[in-house]
Amino acid sequence: MGGKLNKIKKHFEEEAKEFDDIILKIIPFYKEMLEALILALPYPKTQKIRVADLGCGTGTIAKMILERYPDSILTCVDLAANMIETAKVKLARYKNIEYIVADFHKFNFNRKYDIVVTSLALHHLRDNQEKKKFFKKIFDALNKNGVFYNADVVLGSSETLQNLYMNKWKEFMQRKISQSEVENIWCPKYEDEDRPAKIIDQIKWLKEIGFKKTDIIWKYYNFAVYGGIKP
Ligand SMILES: C[S@@+](CC[C@H](N)C(=O)[O-])C[C@H]1O[C@@H](n2cnc3c(N)ncnc32)[C@H](O)[C@@H]1O
């Protein structure tokens, strides 16, 4: 495992217990963002669907999916064993969940899915090439009419916009935490561990891979929910 990946793993192994409180302070409108993703899922509530949640963390999206689709079958994948353990506690009352501790770089889907979702995880992939390759892997793992939606941190298409986005993000964080914590903890973690890509590029990759009905469902500066459908 490379140095950066080790660092990411360590970060989330250590943060697992406090993650659900921290995320609300550092990600603008986290709940609204995930709600937008869930609302975009096109299946009737009674449908028995197979879902993969990649980088499931503490299982927040998985829980929202199980609440909306009680008959769904989930695969929850994450690099950090402690995140998976926390997800198991949160999702204890649900059956039909398979948990896999795995790194995206080595993970191979061993079945097809109706839905692949992921949130705040794929920006950890090293570079644009890896992200596009992973989008293709997701495309191949979807059934016909399967959907892929990603809620993630993204880049603006110009330096001016990116600066605006970063200022708006810092402004949000400073409503809940001190400026020194933002500047000395969260901004350095972002610089060190995160490799977001321009949303405009990501939509282009999705189209090139073959996704249809690609769209940006929700956006707040550098946070967005986007994806498409496999025809
Ligand atoms: C910011 S958390 C988001 C968790 C959850 N999806 C949510 O929105 O609350 C990112 C998660 O992605 C996982 N992750 C990061 N890089 C990964 C990789 N290469 N393979 C698998 N999981 C990864 C981390 O362990 C962490 O649990």
The ligand as an SDF file (V2000), in Angstrom:
LIG
                    3D

 27 29  0  0  0  0  0  0  0  0999 V2000
  -15.1470   10.9760    3.9150 C   0  0  0  0  0  0  0  0  0  0  0  0
  -15.4990    9.2790    4.1270 S   0  0  0  0  0  0  0  0  0  0  0  0
  -17.1430    9.1450    3.4810 C   0  0  0  0  0  0  0  0  0  0  0  0
  -17.9250    8.0160    4.0860 C   0  0  0  0  0  0  0  0  0  0  0  0
  -19.3750    7.8920    3.6340 C   0  0  0  0  0  0  0  0  0  0  0  0
  -19.4790    7.5370    2.2440 N   0  0  0  0  0  0  0  0  0  0  0  0
  -20.1370    9.1450    3.9170 C   0  0  0  0  0  0  0  0  0  0  0  0
  -20.4370    9.9070    2.9740 O   0  0  0  0  0  0  0  0  0  0  0  0
  -20.4280    9.4040    5.0890 O   0  0  0  0  0  0  0  0  0  0  0  0
  -14.5260    8.4810    2.8710 C   0  0  0  0  0  0  0  0  0  0  0  0
  -14.5020    6.9760    3.0080 C   0  0  0  0  0  0  0  0  0  0  0  0
  -13.8670    6.4250    1.8370 O   0  0  0  0  0  0  0  0  0  0  0  0
  -12.9870    5.3920    2.2400 C   0  0  0  0  0  0  0  0  0  0  0  0
  -11.9090    5.2600    1.2410 N   0  0  0  0  0  0  0  0  0  0  0  0
  -10.9940    6.1810    0.9030 C   0  0  0  0  0  0  0  0  0  0  0  0
  -10.1450    5.6970   -0.0120 N   0  0  0  0  0  0  0  0  0  0  0  0
  -10.5500    4.4180   -0.2810 C   0  0  0  0  0  0  0  0  0  0  0  0
  -10.0530    3.3760   -1.1230 C   0  0  0  0  0  0  0  0  0  0  0  0
   -8.9700    3.5500   -1.8840 N   0  0  0  0  0  0  0  0  0  0  0  0
  -10.7180    2.2040   -1.1380 N   0  0  0  0  0  0  0  0  0  0  0  0
  -11.8200    2.0060   -0.3610 C   0  0  0  0  0  0  0  0  0  0  0  0
  -12.3320    2.9660    0.4660 N   0  0  0  0  0  0  0  0  0  0  0  0
  -11.6980    4.1480    0.5180 C   0  0  0  0  0  0  0  0  0  0  0  0
  -12.4780    5.8440    3.6130 C   0  0  0  0  0  0  0  0  0  0  0  0
  -11.9690    4.7750    4.3780 O   0  0  0  0  0  0  0  0  0  0  0  0
  -13.7080    6.4910    4.2070 C   0  0  0  0  0  0  0  0  0  0  0  0
  -14.4830    5.6010    4.9790 O   0  0  0  0  0  0  0  0  0  0  0  0
  1  2  1  0
  2  3  1  0
  2 10  1  0
  3  4  1  0
  4  5  1  0
  5  6  1  0
  5  7  1  0
  7  8  2  0
  7  9  1  0
 10 11  1  0
 11 12  1  0
 11 26  1  0
 12 13  1  0
 13 14  1  0
 13 24  1  0
 14 15  1  0
 14 23  1  0
 15 16  2  0
 16 17  1  0
 17 18  1  0
 17 23  2  0
 18 19  1  0
 18 20  2  0
 20 21  1  0
 21 22  2  0
 22 23  1  0
 24 25  1  0
 24 26  1  0
 26 27  1  0
M  CHG  2   2   1   9  -1
M  END
$$$$
